[in-house]
Amino acid sequence: MPSHPLYESLHTHTRLSDGTMDHIEVLHACQKNNIGIVAFTDHDIVPDKKILSLLYQYKSHPTKWII
């Protein structure tokens, strides 16, 4: 556990809307930048089953995610 508090990013877009990274790239960027929780909040769309299946493989990732 880090010696300082983790940050949260509760409004994050991916390539599904107007972001520049996919979901997994976002998770890795969050880990690198000490973000402990990320919320994927793409405009007017939710991830399809393929993306959800991939994300579930990262459920034990240091950065926790919600949609």
KOLGU-4560 file (N, C-alpha, C; in nm, 3 decimals, padded with zeros to 5 digits):
<recs>
<n_xx: 00.085 n_yy: -00.118 n_zz: 00.000 ca_xx: 00.000 ca_yy: 00.000 ca_zz: 00.000 c_xx: 00.089 c_yy: 00.125 c_zz: 00.000 mol: A seq: 1 type: MET>
<n_xx: 00.056 n_yy: 00.222 n_zz: -00.083 ca_xx: 00.137 ca_yy: 00.344 ca_zz: -00.088 c_xx: 00.133 c_yy: 00.418 c_zz: 00.045 mol: A seq: 2 type: PRO>
<n_xx: 00.237 n_yy: 00.493 n_zz: 00.070 ca_xx: 00.245 ca_yy: 00.569 ca_zz: 00.195 c_xx: 00.159 c_yy: 00.695 c_zz: 00.189 mol: A seq: 3 type: SER>
<n_xx: 00.104 n_yy: 00.728 n_zz: 00.073 ca_xx: 00.019 ca_yy: 00.845 ca_zz: 00.058 c_xx: -00.114 c_yy: 00.801 c_zz: -00.005 mol: A seq: 4 type: HIS>
<n_xx: -00.219 n_yy: 00.880 n_zz: 00.013 ca_xx: -00.350 ca_yy: 00.839 ca_zz: -00.038 c_xx: -00.350 c_yy: 00.823 c_zz: -00.190 mol: A seq: 5 type: PRO>
<n_xx: -00.432 n_yy: 00.730 n_zz: -00.237 ca_xx: -00.452 ca_yy: 00.713 ca_zz: -00.380 c_xx: -00.551 c_yy: 00.818 c_zz: -00.429 mol: A seq: 6 type: LEU>
<n_xx: -00.540 n_yy: 00.851 n_zz: -00.553 ca_xx: -00.634 ca_yy: 00.944 ca_zz: -00.615 c_xx: -00.744 c_yy: 00.866 c_zz: -00.685 mol: A seq: 7 type: TYR>
<n_xx: -00.852 n_yy: 00.935 n_zz: -00.721 ca_xx: -00.960 ca_yy: 00.876 ca_zz: -00.798 c_xx: -00.981 c_yy: 00.958 c_zz: -00.924 mol: A seq: 8 type: GLU>
<n_xx: -01.025 n_yy: 00.890 n_zz: -01.029 ca_xx: -01.064 ca_yy: 00.956 ca_zz: -01.151 c_xx: -01.205 c_yy: 00.908 c_zz: -01.184 mol: A seq: 9 type: SER>
<n_xx: -01.303 n_yy: 00.988 n_zz: -01.148 ca_xx: -01.441 ca_yy: 00.942 ca_zz: -01.157 c_xx: -01.514 c_yy: 00.993 c_zz: -01.281 mol: A seq: 10 type: LEU>
<n_xx: -01.439 n_yy: 01.041 n_zz: -01.377 ca_xx: -01.498 ca_yy: 01.083 ca_zz: -01.505 c_xx: -01.392 c_yy: 01.065 c_zz: -01.613 mol: A seq: 11 type: HIS>
<n_xx: -01.389 n_yy: 00.946 n_zz: -01.672 ca_xx: -01.284 ca_yy: 00.911 ca_zz: -01.767 c_xx: -01.346 c_yy: 00.857 c_zz: -01.896 mol: A seq: 12 type: THR>
<n_xx: -01.301 n_yy: 00.908 n_zz: -02.009 ca_xx: -01.350 ca_yy: 00.862 ca_zz: -02.139 c_xx: -01.243 c_yy: 00.778 c_zz: -02.207 mol: A seq: 13 type: HIS>
<n_xx: -01.288 n_yy: 00.678 n_zz: -02.282 ca_xx: -01.198 ca_yy: 00.595 ca_zz: -02.361 c_xx: -01.223 c_yy: 00.623 c_zz: -02.509 mol: A seq: 14 type: THR>
<n_xx: -01.159 n_yy: 00.545 n_zz: -02.592 ca_xx: -01.178 ca_yy: 00.559 ca_zz: -02.736 c_xx: -01.322 c_yy: 00.531 c_zz: -02.779 mol: A seq: 15 type: ARG>
<n_xx: -01.402 n_yy: 00.471 n_zz: -02.692 ca_xx: -01.542 ca_yy: 00.448 ca_zz: -02.728 c_xx: -01.616 c_yy: 00.578 c_zz: -02.750 mol: A seq: 16 type: LEU>
<n_xx: -01.570 n_yy: 00.685 n_zz: -02.688 ca_xx: -01.632 ca_yy: 00.816 ca_zz: -02.712 c_xx: -01.523 c_yy: 00.913 c_zz: -02.756 mol: A seq: 17 type: SER>
<n_xx: -01.481 n_yy: 01.002 n_zz: -02.670 ca_xx: -01.384 ca_yy: 01.102 ca_zz: -02.714 c_xx: -01.250 c_yy: 01.096 c_zz: -02.641 mol: A seq: 18 type: ASP>
<n_xx: -01.218 n_yy: 00.980 n_zz: -02.584 ca_xx: -01.089 ca_yy: 00.962 ca_zz: -02.520 c_xx: -00.982 c_yy: 00.917 c_zz: -02.618 mol: A seq: 19 type: GLY>
<n_xx: -00.860 n_yy: 00.905 n_zz: -02.571 ca_xx: -00.749 ca_yy: 00.867 ca_zz: -02.659 c_xx: -00.690 c_yy: 00.730 c_zz: -02.630 mol: A seq: 20 type: THR>
<n_xx: -00.735 n_yy: 00.665 n_zz: -02.522 ca_xx: -00.683 ca_yy: 00.534 ca_zz: -02.484 c_xx: -00.798 c_yy: 00.435 c_zz: -02.472 mol: A seq: 21 type: MET>
<n_xx: -00.765 n_yy: 00.306 n_zz: -02.485 ca_xx: -00.867 ca_yy: 00.204 ca_zz: -02.458 c_xx: -00.871 c_yy: 00.178 c_zz: -02.307 mol: A seq: 22 type: ASP>
<n_xx: -00.962 n_yy: 00.093 n_zz: -02.264 ca_xx: -00.983 ca_yy: 00.070 ca_zz: -02.121 c_xx: -00.857 c_yy: 00.019 c_zz: -02.050 mol: A seq: 23 type: HIS>
<n_xx: -00.787 n_yy: -00.074 n_zz: -02.112 ca_xx: -00.668 ca_yy: -00.132 ca_zz: -02.048 c_xx: -00.555 c_yy: -00.030 c_zz: -02.043 mol: A seq: 24 type: ILE>
<n_xx: -00.539 n_yy: 00.048 n_zz: -02.147 ca_xx: -00.438 ca_yy: 00.155 ca_zz: -02.144 c_xx: -00.468 c_yy: 00.253 c_zz: -02.032 mol: A seq: 25 type: GLU>
<n_xx: -00.595 n_yy: 00.284 n_zz: -02.012 ca_xx: -00.633 ca_yy: 00.373 ca_zz: -01.902 c_xx: -00.595 c_yy: 00.311 c_zz: -01.768 mol: A seq: 26 type: VAL>
<n_xx: -00.624 n_yy: 00.183 n_zz: -01.750 ca_xx: -00.588 ca_yy: 00.117 ca_zz: -01.623 c_xx: -00.439 c_yy: 00.125 c_zz: -01.596 mol: A seq: 27 type: LEU>
<n_xx: -00.359 n_yy: 00.102 n_zz: -01.697 ca_xx: -00.213 ca_yy: 00.107 ca_zz: -01.678 c_xx: -00.166 c_yy: 00.250 c_zz: -01.650 mol: A seq: 28 type: HIS>
<n_xx: -00.225 n_yy: 00.348 n_zz: -01.716 ca_xx: -00.190 ca_yy: 00.488 ca_zz: -01.690 c_xx: -00.230 c_yy: 00.527 c_zz: -01.548 mol: A seq: 29 type: ALA>
<n_xx: -00.344 n_yy: 00.478 n_zz: -01.503 ca_xx: -00.389 ca_yy: 00.508 ca_zz: -01.367 c_xx: -00.292 c_yy: 00.449 c_zz: -01.265 mol: A seq: 30 type: CYS>
<n_xx: -00.254 n_yy: 00.324 n_zz: -01.285 ca_xx: -00.160 ca_yy: 00.261 ca_zz: -01.192 c_xx: -00.029 c_yy: 00.340 c_zz: -01.186 mol: A seq: 31 type: GLN>
<n_xx: 00.019 n_yy: 00.379 n_zz: -01.301 ca_xx: 00.145 ca_yy: 00.456 ca_zz: -01.309 c_xx: 00.134 c_yy: 00.589 c_zz: -01.235 mol: A seq: 32 type: LYS>
<n_xx: 00.014 n_yy: 00.647 n_zz: -01.233 ca_xx: -00.006 ca_yy: 00.779 ca_zz: -01.174 c_xx: -00.078 c_yy: 00.775 c_zz: -01.039 mol: A seq: 33 type: ASN>
<n_xx: -00.074 n_yy: 00.658 n_zz: -00.974 ca_xx: -00.125 ca_yy: 00.643 ca_zz: -00.838 c_xx: -00.275 c_yy: 00.671 c_zz: -00.826 mol: A seq: 34 type: ASN>
<n_xx: -00.350 n_yy: 00.632 n_zz: -00.928 ca_xx: -00.496 ca_yy: 00.646 ca_zz: -00.925 c_xx: -00.553 c_yy: 00.510 c_zz: -00.886 mol: A seq: 35 type: ILE>
<n_xx: -00.623 n_yy: 00.505 n_zz: -00.774 ca_xx: -00.672 ca_yy: 00.380 ca_zz: -00.719 c_xx: -00.808 c_yy: 00.339 c_zz: -00.770 mol: A seq: 36 type: GLY>
<n_xx: -00.887 n_yy: 00.433 n_zz: -00.820 ca_xx: -01.021 ca_yy: 00.404 ca_zz: -00.871 c_xx: -01.042 c_yy: 00.487 c_zz: -00.997 mol: A seq: 37 type: ILE>
<n_xx: -01.095 n_yy: 00.422 n_zz: -01.101 ca_xx: -01.128 ca_yy: 00.493 ca_zz: -01.224 c_xx: -01.270 c_yy: 00.455 c_zz: -01.264 mol: A seq: 38 type: VAL>
<n_xx: -01.346 n_yy: 00.554 n_zz: -01.306 ca_xx: -01.481 ca_yy: 00.532 ca_zz: -01.357 c_xx: -01.479 c_yy: 00.560 c_zz: -01.507 mol: A seq: 39 type: ALA>
<n_xx: -01.520 n_yy: 00.461 n_zz: -01.585 ca_xx: -01.530 ca_yy: 00.478 ca_zz: -01.729 c_xx: -01.667 c_yy: 00.538 c_zz: -01.760 mol: A seq: 40 type: PHE>
<n_xx: -01.668 n_yy: 00.659 n_zz: -01.813 ca_xx: -01.792 ca_yy: 00.734 ca_zz: -01.832 c_xx: -01.806 c_yy: 00.783 c_zz: -01.976 mol: A seq: 41 type: THR>
<n_xx: -01.787 n_yy: 00.691 n_zz: -02.069 ca_xx: -01.797 ca_yy: 00.729 ca_zz: -02.210 c_xx: -01.937 c_yy: 00.783 c_zz: -02.242 mol: A seq: 42 type: ASP>
<n_xx: -01.942 n_yy: 00.872 n_zz: -02.341 ca_xx: -02.068 ca_yy: 00.933 ca_zz: -02.382 c_xx: -02.159 c_yy: 00.834 c_zz: -02.453 mol: A seq: 43 type: HIS>
<n_xx: -02.281 n_yy: 00.818 n_zz: -02.402 ca_xx: -02.389 ca_yy: 00.747 ca_zz: -02.471 c_xx: -02.356 c_yy: 00.605 c_zz: -02.515 mol: A seq: 44 type: ASP>
<n_xx: -02.265 n_yy: 00.538 n_zz: -02.446 ca_xx: -02.229 ca_yy: 00.401 ca_zz: -02.485 c_xx: -02.172 c_yy: 00.329 c_zz: -02.363 mol: A seq: 45 type: ILE>
<n_xx: -02.195 n_yy: 00.200 n_zz: -02.359 ca_xx: -02.131 ca_yy: 00.115 ca_zz: -02.258 c_xx: -02.046 c_yy: 00.013 c_zz: -02.333 mol: A seq: 46 type: VAL>
<n_xx: -01.945 n_yy: -00.040 n_zz: -02.267 ca_xx: -01.860 ca_yy: -00.138 ca_zz: -02.334 c_xx: -01.939 c_yy: -00.263 c_zz: -02.376 mol: A seq: 47 type: PRO>
<n_xx: -01.899 n_yy: -00.322 n_zz: -02.487 ca_xx: -01.965 ca_yy: -00.444 ca_zz: -02.532 c_xx: -01.910 c_yy: -00.563 c_zz: -02.453 mol: A seq: 48 type: ASP>
<n_xx: -01.964 n_yy: -00.682 n_zz: -02.481 ca_xx: -01.924 ca_yy: -00.802 ca_zz: -02.407 c_xx: -01.776 c_yy: -00.833 c_zz: -02.421 mol: A seq: 49 type: LYS>
<n_xx: -01.719 n_yy: -00.805 n_zz: -02.537 ca_xx: -01.576 ca_yy: -00.831 ca_zz: -02.559 c_xx: -01.491 c_yy: -00.745 c_zz: -02.465 mol: A seq: 50 type: LYS>
<n_xx: -01.523 n_yy: -00.617 n_zz: -02.456 ca_xx: -01.448 ca_yy: -00.527 ca_zz: -02.368 c_xx: -01.471 c_yy: -00.564 c_zz: -02.223 mol: A seq: 51 type: ILE>
<n_xx: -01.595 n_yy: -00.594 n_zz: -02.185 ca_xx: -01.624 ca_yy: -00.632 ca_zz: -02.047 c_xx: -01.548 c_yy: -00.759 c_zz: -02.008 mol: A seq: 52 type: LEU>
<n_xx: -01.544 n_yy: -00.855 n_zz: -02.099 ca_xx: -01.470 ca_yy: -00.978 ca_zz: -02.073 c_xx: -01.323 c_yy: -00.949 c_zz: -02.049 mol: A seq: 53 type: SER>
<n_xx: -01.267 n_yy: -00.862 n_zz: -02.130 ca_xx: -01.127 ca_yy: -00.823 ca_zz: -02.111 c_xx: -01.108 c_yy: -00.750 c_zz: -01.978 mol: A seq: 54 type: LEU>
<n_xx: -01.197 n_yy: -00.657 n_zz: -01.947 ca_xx: -01.186 ca_yy: -00.583 ca_zz: -01.821 c_xx: -01.194 c_yy: -00.676 c_zz: -01.700 mol: A seq: 55 type: LEU>
<n_xx: -01.280 n_yy: -00.777 n_zz: -01.705 ca_xx: -01.293 ca_yy: -00.869 ca_zz: -01.592 c_xx: -01.164 c_yy: -00.945 c_zz: -01.566 mol: A seq: 56 type: TYR>
<n_xx: -01.079 n_yy: -00.958 n_zz: -01.666 ca_xx: -00.949 ca_yy: -01.020 ca_zz: -01.645 c_xx: -00.859 c_yy: -00.930 c_zz: -01.559 mol: A seq: 57 type: GLN>
<n_xx: -00.897 n_yy: -00.804 n_zz: -01.546 ca_xx: -00.820 ca_yy: -00.706 ca_zz: -01.469 c_xx: -00.889 c_yy: -00.671 c_zz: -01.337 mol: A seq: 58 type: TYR>
<n_xx: -00.977 n_yy: -00.758 n_zz: -01.288 ca_xx: -01.049 ca_yy: -00.724 ca_zz: -01.165 c_xx: -00.959 c_yy: -00.721 c_zz: -01.042 mol: A seq: 59 type: LYS>
<n_xx: -00.842 n_yy: -00.781 n_zz: -01.050 ca_xx: -00.748 ca_yy: -00.773 ca_zz: -00.937 c_xx: -00.637 c_yy: -00.670 c_zz: -00.963 mol: A seq: 60 type: SER>
<n_xx: -00.655 n_yy: -00.589 n_zz: -01.064 ca_xx: -00.559 ca_yy: -00.482 ca_zz: -01.097 c_xx: -00.552 c_yy: -00.383 c_zz: -00.981 mol: A seq: 61 type: HIS>
<n_xx: -00.435 n_yy: -00.324 n_zz: -00.954 ca_xx: -00.425 ca_yy: -00.227 ca_zz: -00.844 c_xx: -00.522 c_yy: -00.109 c_zz: -00.857 mol: A seq: 62 type: PRO>
<n_xx: -00.557 n_yy: -00.071 n_zz: -00.979 ca_xx: -00.657 ca_yy: 00.034 ca_zz: -00.998 c_xx: -00.792 c_yy: -00.034 c_zz: -01.016 mol: A seq: 63 type: THR>
<n_xx: -00.883 n_yy: -00.005 n_zz: -00.928 ca_xx: -01.019 ca_yy: -00.061 ca_zz: -00.936 c_xx: -01.098 c_yy: 00.021 c_zz: -01.036 mol: A seq: 64 type: LYS>
<n_xx: -01.190 n_yy: -00.043 n_zz: -01.108 ca_xx: -01.264 ca_yy: 00.027 ca_zz: -01.213 c_xx: -01.414 c_yy: 00.003 c_zz: -01.197 mol: A seq: 65 type: TRP>
<n_xx: -01.490 n_yy: 00.102 n_zz: -01.240 ca_xx: -01.635 ca_yy: 00.092 ca_zz: -01.247 c_xx: -01.680 c_yy: 00.151 c_zz: -01.380 mol: A seq: 66 type: ILE>
<n_xx: -01.799 n_yy: 00.112 n_zz: -01.420 ca_xx: -01.855 ca_yy: 00.165 ca_zz: -01.544 c_xx: -01.984 c_yy: 00.237 c_zz: -01.510 mol: A seq: 67 type: ILE>
</recs>
